[in-house]
Amino acid sequence: MGEAHPGAPERHTTARGGRVYRLPLRLFPGLNGYAHLVIADDIVALVDVGSGYLDSDADLEAALEAVRRDFGERVGWDSLTHVLLTHGHIDHFGGLGFVRQRTQAPVGVHELDRPTVMFHHERLAVVAQRLRRFLSEAGVDPRRREDLMDLYLVWKNLYESQPVDFTYRAAGMRVGPLELMHVPGHCPGQVVIRLDDILIAGDQVLPHISPHQAPEVLSPYTGLGHYLESLAKLKPLAAAVRVTLGGHGIPMDDLGSRVEAIEALHAERLERVLTFLEAPMTMAELSDRLFPGASGYHALLAIEETGAHVEHLTQTGAVGLANPEALDDESAEPLRYLRREPSDLAAAVREAGAGRRASARLARGAAPGGAREEHPDVRL
């Protein structure tokens, strides 16, 4: 509806003859992406289902028809054996209601993203409450805070919870010839799916932007630390993976180089944060320095991205609070962060008062835990 048509499906064939079709979809205004259809042995799996909004459902239907017409595959809704979700972000699972009306194929997701799919409004309420508090502590003024919350909720409130038939750990992280790997960080239950020498990466690795990171204070098993650990888990696969297919953007033919580029981007961003925090700053002020000009939904993504990097540096002791008195639950003062001098790090370990409360506040409700980019990637 007003968006350019996303294009035609592409076929990628593995060394052993498995076929992976990229199904182009319009997801939200200004955001396109891909579902994938995997045909190997007796498995016919639809990987991700689009957003369910605007033209996404129609594009999915048209892409399956194009696979039949242009590639001669005898596939349809009734021939699907599985529906597999790479992770619990709405642009990847929002079309599940549409898909479930057309196929009886069992739906799978990682255990950590099952609540988002099955108990969506409850999970949304929990995360929204955490996000409001995060934005308040970050120093976002009340009016802008509510605008950002509206942007966060507008599409998500339209999704209705859907049942999940199986979870990946319970299935042994394998579906027929498909090998699944849990790579939390971008999303708690993010997985990548390998078929021979092709890797379906979801949003773990993207070709031209670094996948968006949010602080773990918003949701357990997100956060930059988890994401960097998950990136490292992909490196041993690089030699055996010929093509990597992300949920957005063009195919990638060098997984190892792309992983290294994303790692370098985050290392550089962490250094920039440390440089800016030579003087005390709120998260909102720092976000404006890191991502000048970010507006609309990008402004929310920018402050979350900033929070993920500050949280990571706080967890490692490189950054501390300039105003620990603001940790008082009655205080309306935003938190200000400051780089610790190397000589302060040993003392910081011994701080049992403000430092411990700062860590607790950052992690409240959470478990411990190249690239071209003007703003963080749009993830919903």
C-alpha positions as CSV (number, residue, x, y, z in Angstrom):
1,M,0.0,0.0,0.0
2,G,2.2,2.8,-1.3
3,E,5.4,0.8,-1.0
4,A,7.3,-0.3,-4.0
5,H,6.9,-4.0,-4.8
6,P,9.8,-6.0,-3.1
7,G,10.7,-8.0,-6.2
8,A,10.7,-11.7,-7.1
9,P,11.9,-14.8,-5.2
10,E,15.4,-16.0,-5.5
11,R,16.6,-19.6,-5.4
12,H,19.8,-20.7,-3.6
13,T,20.9,-24.4,-3.9
14,T,23.1,-26.1,-1.4
15,A,26.0,-28.4,-2.2
16,R,23.8,-31.4,-1.5
17,G,20.8,-30.2,-3.6
18,G,18.7,-28.6,-0.9
19,R,16.8,-25.5,-2.1
20,V,16.3,-22.2,-0.2
21,Y,14.0,-19.6,-1.7
22,R,14.1,-16.0,-0.5
23,L,10.5,-14.6,-0.4
24,P,10.6,-10.8,-0.5
25,L,8.1,-9.0,1.6
26,R,7.0,-5.5,2.5
27,L,6.9,-5.4,6.2
28,F,6.3,-1.9,7.4
29,P,6.5,1.5,5.7
30,G,10.1,1.9,4.6
31,L,11.1,-1.6,5.7
32,N,11.3,-4.7,3.4
33,G,12.6,-8.1,4.3
34,Y,12.5,-11.8,3.6
35,A,10.9,-15.0,4.7
36,H,12.6,-18.2,3.4
37,L,11.2,-21.4,2.0
38,V,13.4,-24.4,2.6
39,I,13.0,-27.7,0.7
40,A,15.4,-30.5,1.6
41,D,14.7,-34.3,2.0
42,D,11.2,-34.6,3.3
43,I,11.2,-31.1,4.9
44,V,9.3,-28.2,3.4
45,A,9.7,-25.4,5.9
46,L,8.6,-21.8,5.9
47,V,11.1,-19.8,7.9
48,D,9.6,-16.6,9.3
49,V,6.2,-15.2,8.2
50,G,6.5,-11.5,7.8
51,S,4.8,-8.8,9.8
52,G,1.2,-9.5,9.0
53,Y,0.6,-5.8,8.2
54,L,0.0,-3.7,5.1
55,D,1.1,-5.8,2.1
56,S,3.1,-8.4,4.0
57,D,0.5,-11.2,3.9
58,A,-0.3,-10.6,0.2
59,D,3.4,-10.6,-0.7
60,L,3.9,-13.9,1.1
61,E,1.1,-15.5,-0.8
62,A,2.4,-14.0,-4.1
63,A,5.9,-15.2,-3.4
64,L,4.8,-18.8,-2.9
65,E,2.8,-18.7,-6.1
66,A,5.9,-17.3,-7.9
67,V,8.0,-20.3,-6.6
68,R,5.5,-22.6,-8.1
69,R,5.2,-20.7,-11.4
70,D,8.8,-19.7,-12.0
71,F,10.7,-22.5,-10.5
72,G,8.3,-25.5,-11.0
73,E,8.2,-26.4,-7.3
74,R,5.0,-28.2,-6.3
75,V,4.6,-26.4,-3.0
76,G,1.7,-24.8,-1.3
77,W,0.2,-24.2,2.1
78,D,-0.9,-27.8,2.3
79,S,2.6,-29.2,1.6
80,L,4.4,-27.3,4.4
81,T,5.8,-29.6,7.0
82,H,7.0,-26.9,9.4
83,V,6.8,-23.1,10.1
84,L,10.0,-22.0,11.9
85,L,10.5,-18.6,13.5
86,T,14.1,-17.3,13.7
87,H,13.2,-14.9,16.5
88,G,10.4,-13.0,18.3
89,H,10.4,-9.7,16.6
90,I,7.1,-8.6,15.0
91,D,8.4,-8.2,11.5
92,H,9.3,-11.9,11.5
93,F,6.3,-13.5,13.4
94,G,3.5,-11.0,13.0
95,G,2.0,-12.8,10.0
96,L,1.5,-16.0,12.0
97,G,-2.3,-15.7,12.3
98,F,-2.5,-15.4,8.5
99,V,-0.3,-18.4,8.0
100,R,-2.1,-20.6,10.6
101,Q,-5.4,-20.1,8.8
102,R,-3.8,-21.7,5.7
103,T,-1.6,-24.5,7.0
104,Q,-1.7,-27.2,9.6
105,A,2.1,-27.3,9.7
106,P,3.5,-27.2,13.3
107,V,5.0,-23.9,14.4
108,G,8.3,-23.8,16.1
109,V,10.2,-21.1,18.0
110,H,13.0,-21.0,20.6
111,E,11.9,-21.4,24.2
112,L,13.0,-17.8,25.1
113,D,10.7,-16.3,22.4
114,R,7.7,-18.5,23.0
115,P,6.1,-16.1,25.5
116,T,6.3,-13.2,23.0
117,V,4.4,-15.3,20.4
118,M,2.0,-17.2,22.7
119,F,1.3,-14.6,25.4
120,H,2.0,-11.5,23.4
121,H,0.0,-8.8,25.3
122,E,1.2,-9.9,28.7
123,R,4.8,-9.9,27.5
124,L,4.3,-6.5,25.8
125,A,2.9,-5.0,29.0
126,V,6.0,-6.2,30.9
127,V,8.5,-4.9,28.4
128,A,6.6,-1.6,27.9
129,Q,6.7,-0.9,31.7
130,R,10.5,-1.5,31.7
131,L,10.9,0.7,28.6
132,R,9.1,3.6,30.3
133,R,11.3,3.4,33.3
134,F,14.4,3.1,31.1
135,L,13.4,6.2,29.1
136,S,12.8,8.1,32.4
137,E,16.1,7.1,33.9
138,A,17.8,8.0,30.5
139,G,16.6,11.6,30.8
140,V,14.0,11.6,28.1
141,D,11.5,14.4,28.8
142,P,7.9,13.2,29.6
143,R,6.3,14.4,26.3
144,R,8.9,12.9,24.1
145,R,8.8,9.7,26.3
146,E,5.2,9.2,25.5
147,D,5.7,9.8,21.8
148,L,8.4,7.1,21.8
149,M,6.1,4.7,23.7
150,D,3.4,5.3,21.2
151,L,5.8,4.5,18.4
152,Y,6.9,1.4,20.2
153,L,3.4,0.1,20.8
154,V,1.5,1.1,17.6
155,W,2.1,-2.0,15.5
156,K,2.6,-4.5,18.3
157,N,-0.9,-3.9,19.8
158,L,-2.4,-5.2,16.6
159,Y,-1.0,-8.7,16.9
160,E,-3.0,-11.5,18.5
161,S,-1.3,-14.3,20.3
162,Q,-0.9,-17.5,18.5
163,P,-0.1,-21.1,19.7
164,V,3.3,-22.6,19.3
165,D,3.5,-26.4,18.6
166,F,7.1,-27.1,19.6
167,T,10.3,-25.4,20.8
168,Y,13.8,-25.8,19.5
169,R,15.7,-27.0,22.6
170,A,13.0,-29.6,23.2
171,A,13.4,-30.8,19.5
172,G,17.2,-31.1,20.0
173,M,18.0,-28.0,18.0
174,R,17.3,-29.9,14.7
175,V,14.5,-30.2,12.3
176,G,15.3,-32.9,9.8
177,P,18.5,-31.8,8.0
178,L,18.2,-28.3,9.4
179,E,20.6,-27.5,12.2
180,L,19.6,-24.7,14.6
181,M,22.0,-22.6,16.8
182,H,20.8,-20.4,19.6
183,V,22.4,-16.9,19.3
184,P,20.8,-14.6,21.8
185,G,21.5,-10.8,21.9
186,H,19.5,-9.1,19.2
187,C,16.5,-11.1,20.5
188,P,16.3,-13.6,23.5
189,G,15.4,-16.6,21.3
190,Q,17.3,-15.6,18.1
191,V,18.4,-18.7,16.2
192,V,20.3,-19.2,12.9
193,I,19.4,-22.2,10.7
194,R,22.0,-24.1,8.7
195,L,21.3,-26.3,5.8
196,D,24.6,-27.7,4.3
197,D,26.5,-24.7,3.2
198,I,23.7,-22.1,3.5
199,L,23.0,-20.2,6.7
200,I,19.7,-18.5,7.3
201,A,20.7,-15.9,9.8
202,G,17.5,-14.1,10.7
203,D,18.7,-10.8,12.1
204,Q,21.9,-12.1,13.7
205,V,24.0,-10.9,10.8
206,L,22.9,-8.4,8.1
207,P,24.8,-7.2,5.1
208,H,25.0,-3.4,5.4
209,I,23.8,-2.5,8.9
210,S,24.6,-3.8,12.4
211,P,21.5,-5.5,13.9
212,H,19.9,-3.4,16.5
213,Q,20.9,-4.0,20.2
214,A,18.8,-3.1,23.2
215,P,19.9,-3.2,26.9
216,E,19.3,-6.4,28.8
217,V,17.4,-4.3,31.4
218,L,14.5,-4.4,28.9
219,S,14.5,-8.2,28.2
220,P,16.7,-11.0,29.5
221,Y,19.2,-12.5,27.0
222,T,19.3,-9.3,25.0
223,G,22.2,-6.9,25.5
224,L,25.5,-6.3,23.7
225,G,27.5,-8.9,25.8
226,H,25.2,-11.7,24.7
227,Y,25.2,-10.5,21.1
228,L,29.0,-10.4,20.9
229,E,29.3,-13.8,22.4
230,S,26.8,-15.1,19.8
231,L,28.7,-13.5,17.0
232,A,31.8,-15.3,18.1
233,K,29.9,-18.6,18.0
234,L,29.4,-18.1,14.2
235,K,33.1,-17.9,13.4
236,P,33.7,-21.6,13.4
237,L,31.0,-21.9,10.8
238,A,32.5,-19.4,8.4
239,A,34.7,-21.8,6.4
240,A,31.8,-24.2,5.7
241,V,29.1,-21.6,5.0
242,R,29.1,-20.5,1.4
243,V,26.1,-18.1,1.5
244,T,24.4,-16.4,4.5
245,L,20.9,-15.2,4.0
246,G,19.7,-12.5,6.5
247,G,16.2,-11.4,7.2
248,H,16.9,-8.1,5.4
249,G,19.3,-7.1,2.7
250,I,21.3,-9.0,0.0
251,P,22.9,-12.4,0.5
252,M,26.4,-12.5,2.1
253,D,29.2,-14.6,0.6
254,D,31.8,-14.1,3.4
255,L,30.3,-14.8,6.8
256,G,33.6,-14.4,8.6
257,S,34.4,-11.0,7.2
258,R,30.9,-9.8,7.9
259,V,31.1,-10.9,11.6
260,E,34.5,-9.2,11.9
261,A,33.1,-6.0,10.5
262,I,30.2,-6.0,12.9
263,E,32.6,-6.7,15.8
264,A,34.8,-3.8,14.7
265,L,31.8,-1.4,14.5
266,H,30.8,-2.2,18.1
267,A,34.4,-1.9,19.4
268,E,34.6,1.5,17.7
269,R,31.2,2.5,19.2
270,L,32.3,1.5,22.7
271,E,35.4,3.6,22.3
272,R,33.2,6.6,21.2
273,V,31.0,6.1,24.3
274,L,34.1,6.2,26.6
275,T,35.3,9.3,24.9
276,F,32.0,11.1,25.3
277,L,31.7,10.0,28.9
278,E,34.8,11.9,29.9
279,A,32.1,14.3,31.1
280,P,28.9,13.1,32.8
281,M,26.0,12.5,30.5
282,T,22.5,11.1,30.6
283,M,21.7,8.3,28.2
284,A,19.5,10.7,26.1
285,E,22.4,13.2,25.8
286,L,24.8,10.5,24.8
287,S,22.3,9.1,22.3
288,D,22.1,12.5,20.6
289,R,25.9,12.5,20.3
290,L,26.2,9.0,18.9
291,F,23.2,9.2,16.5
292,P,22.7,12.9,15.7
293,G,19.5,13.6,13.8
294,A,17.8,10.3,14.6
295,S,14.0,10.9,14.6
296,G,10.7,9.0,14.8
297,Y,11.2,5.3,15.5
298,H,14.9,5.7,14.8
299,A,15.2,7.9,17.9
300,L,13.9,5.1,20.0
301,L,16.2,2.6,18.4
302,A,19.1,5.0,18.9
303,I,18.5,5.4,22.7
304,E,18.1,1.6,23.1
305,E,21.4,1.1,21.1
306,T,23.1,3.6,23.3
307,G,21.7,1.9,26.4
308,A,23.1,-1.5,25.3
309,H,26.6,0.0,25.0
310,V,26.5,1.9,28.2
311,E,25.1,-1.2,30.0
312,H,28.0,-3.3,28.6
313,L,30.6,-0.8,29.8
314,T,28.9,-0.6,33.2
315,Q,28.9,-4.3,33.6
316,T,32.7,-4.4,32.9
317,G,33.4,-1.5,35.3
318,A,34.6,0.9,32.6
319,V,31.7,3.3,33.2
320,G,30.0,4.2,36.5
321,L,27.4,6.6,37.8
322,A,28.3,10.2,38.3
323,N,25.2,10.7,40.5
324,P,24.5,7.6,42.5
325,E,22.2,9.5,44.8
326,A,19.7,9.4,41.8
327,L,19.3,5.7,42.5
328,D,16.8,6.6,45.2
329,D,13.5,5.3,44.0
330,E,11.9,8.6,45.0
331,S,14.3,10.6,42.8
332,A,13.1,12.0,39.5
333,E,16.7,12.9,38.5
334,P,18.0,11.0,35.4
335,L,21.1,8.9,35.7
336,R,24.3,10.3,34.5
337,Y,27.2,8.2,33.5
338,L,30.9,8.8,33.6
339,R,34.0,7.0,32.4
340,R,36.1,5.5,35.2
341,E,39.8,6.2,35.1
342,P,41.9,2.9,35.0
343,S,43.1,3.6,38.5
344,D,39.4,3.7,39.7
345,L,38.6,0.2,38.4
346,A,40.1,-1.7,41.4
347,A,38.3,0.6,43.8
348,A,35.1,0.2,41.8
349,V,35.2,-3.6,42.5
350,R,35.2,-2.9,46.2
351,E,32.3,-0.5,46.1
352,A,29.5,-2.3,47.9
353,G,27.1,0.6,48.0
354,A,26.3,2.8,45.0
355,G,28.1,0.5,42.5
356,R,26.1,-2.5,43.6
357,R,22.8,-0.6,43.4
358,A,23.7,0.8,40.0
359,S,24.2,-2.8,38.7
360,A,21.0,-3.9,40.2
361,R,19.2,-1.0,38.6
362,L,20.6,-1.6,35.2
363,A,19.8,-5.3,35.4
364,R,16.4,-5.0,37.1
365,G,14.2,-7.7,35.6
366,A,17.2,-9.1,33.5
367,A,19.6,-11.9,33.7
368,P,23.4,-11.0,33.9
369,G,24.6,-10.9,31.1
370,G,33.5,-2.1,8.0
371,A,29.8,-1.8,8.5
372,R,27.7,1.1,7.0
373,E,25.3,2.6,9.5
374,E,23.8,6.0,10.0
375,H,21.2,4.8,12.5
376,P,20.6,1.5,14.2
377,D,18.6,-1.0,12.2
378,V,14.8,-0.8,12.4
379,R,13.7,-3.7,14.5
380,L,10.2,-3.9,16.1
